[in-house]
Amino acid sequence: MLLLSLILLLICIGLTIYYFLELRQRYQYFRQRGIPTPSFRFFYGHLKTLWNQARTGFLVGNSVLSSSGPKWRRHRHAINPAFSAVKLKLMFPLINDCIHDAMEKLVDHVKDDSEFDILAYYKRMSMDVICKFIVFFLSKISLLLSRSMCFWNRYRYTKQSG
């Protein structure tokens, strides 16, 4: 019985050490690719570095992220149609283009071996995606409106001449 307990204890210790080494390896993902990152802290990972950064206040105001109750339902109801499966499939190439552009900008920092704030690039990429969506959907709406106006003119013309 003592031997079995000792073996189980050694297996648990081995699995725990393996888990922590695997965890450390995952936090070194960008560093292994030549991208400088904050130092890894055992329990916190990179969170301690992120918590010490200045807050940007993007959660303040009337947004879906900061609202609750009826205000949240109103926001959610307004943006829900924009995220249907069909529309998300249409957006996929636009998102890929934005990600590709952001990755090209990150390569410059890797070549210079300089430190940079990834949050700024995430914000820029998000704004780029939003702007491309707006342009994309406005072009679709204008195409739809021009077709409906063409149909209306044809209808009006045939009704007047007949």
N, C-alpha and C positions, 0 to 999 in steps of 0.2 A: 504494500500500500504506500509506503514511503517513497519507493522507487517511482511509482506511477505519479505521485504528487510532484516529485522532483522533475520528471519528464514534462508534465503539463506546465509547470512553472517555467522551465527553460523554453518551451514552445511559445508561451505567452510573452516572455521577454524577447525572444527572437522576432516574433510578429510585431511587437511594439517598436523595436529598433528598426525593422524593415519599413514600418509605416512612417516613422519620423524621417528616415532617409528618403523615402519616396516623396513625402511632403516637401522636404527641402529641395529635392530635384525639380519639382513642379514650380517652385518659386524662382528657380534659376533659369526658366525657359528663355526669357529675353536676353539674359546675360550670356547664355551659351551661344546666342546668335549675334553677339557683339553689340547689343544694345545696353547701355549702362542703366542700371536700375537701383532703387534704394536698397539698403542692406536688409537682409532677412532677419527678423527677430522670431525666436522660437514660438511663443504663444500667439503673438500678434500678426506675424507675417509682415505685410507691408502696410497694414492698417494704421499702425502708430504714426508712420510718416504721413499718411493721408489725413489723419485726424488733426495733425499739427499744422496743416495748410490753412491759409485764410479762407473763410467761407465766401462763396460767391453770391448767397441770398437768392438763388434761382427758385427755391421752394416758396418764397414769399410772394403773395399776391393771389390773383384769381386763376389758378391753373388746376388741371386735373390732379396733379400730385399733391397740392396743398389743400384742396377742398374736401369736404365730407358732407354726408347727408343729402338733402335735396339739391344743393349746389353741385355736388359731385355727379348725381344722377343726370342733371341737366347738361353738364359738360360731356358726360359719357354718351348721352343720347345724341348730342350734336356731332361727336366725332366718330361714332360707331359705323355709319355708312361708308366712311372712307377706308375702313379696314376689312372689307369683304375679301373672300378668298380670290376672287377674280381680280380685284384691284391690287391685291398684294402680289399676285403673279405678274401683273403689268409693271409693278414697281421694282421687281427684282433686278432687271438690268440697270436701272437708274441707281439703285443702292450699290451694286457691284462697281459701277463707274466711280462713284464717290469714294468707296473704300480703296479702289485702285489709286485714285489721286492722292488720298491721304497717305497711303503706303509709300508712294513715290517721294513725298515730302519727308517722311521718316528716314528714308535711305540717306538723305543729305546729312542728317544728324549722326547717323551711324558712320558715314565716311569721315566726318569731322571729329568723331569721338567726343561730341559735346553733350552736356546735360540739357534736358528740355522737359517741359511740363506737358505730359500726354493729355491732360484734361483740356488744355487749349485746343489741341488737335481734334479731340472728340467733339468739342463744341463746334469747331469750324466744320467738321464733317457732317454733324447733325444739321447745321444751318444749310450746308450745301445740299443735303438730301431734301430738306424741306423746300428750298427754293426750286430745285429741279421738279419736285412733285407739283408745286404750284404752277410752274410753267407748263408742265405736261398736261395737267388737268384743265388749265385755262385753254390750252390749244384744243383739247378734246371738246370742251364746252363751246368754244367758238366754231369748231367744225360742225357740231350738232346744231347750233343756232343758225349757221349759214344754210345748212340743209333744210331746216324747218322753214326758214324764210323763203328759200327757193320753192319748197313744196307749197307754202302759203301763196306765193305769187302765182304759181301755176294753177292752184285751185281758184284763186280770185279771177284770173284771166279766163279760165274755162267757164266759170260761172257767169261772168259778164258777157262773154261772146255767145253763150248758148241760150 
